[in-house]
Amino acid sequence: MRKISLILVASVFALFIFGNFSINHSPEKQSEPGKKSSLPSEVTKVVEKSCRGCHNSGSMNEKAKNGLSFDKLDSLDTVKRIGKIKDIYDIVGKGEMPPKQFLDRFPDRKLSGEESKILTDWAKKEIGL
């Protein structure tokens, strides 16, 4: 009987500890109001020119907004953030962003070779490649 009581107490204690842990460390951290982006200025410049128009939480382009929202990038947990940055590295590296149909309407938003390099070099450094 004493063994069962100890197991019960240990279980309740574990639930209390881990329950508090999971509440305080949710997968999506809340970003602080007014917090600046962690993007370097040269990356921010490229993102503002060619990416943020579609990839932001207020975008009308649901697919782009749901795929990546630059204004929420810093609030993602580490694993999700690295995953999104790896996607940036892969997609920009393949020349798939901005998409052709977007560039047909806004050719000035096309990434130059140097701008693509800025994004992919930053992403590579961020994900540790």
Phi, psi and omega in degrees: 000319180297322180297318179295319179297319179295319178295318179297314180297316179297321179295315179297316179299314180298316178299319179296311182296307183289329176297315177293322179300313183290331178289317183282344183234062181290155182302325178252109179289148176282129178278149181282137178301135179080000181291134179283153178293150178276002180289135174298156186300322180292328176289316179303318180300316180292315180299317179297321182289315194239351189237311191297336179305323179256327186263067175214160186292344178261005184294148175277346180275094185301319181298313180294316182297317181286332179286319181198128175236108183299330180286351177248357185303316182289343181269354179286151174293165187304315183296313180293320180298314179298320178299316179294319180292324176296320176300317178301312180303311183294311186290315179292321179300328178274356180075023184269356178229145343300155183291155184305314182297329175290314182293334175299324180271329184228070184298336179290349180270358180299138177284131173284168176302319180293319179294319176300318180296319178302312181294313183289324177296317178297313182298316180302316179295318181296323183264000173078034177271000000 
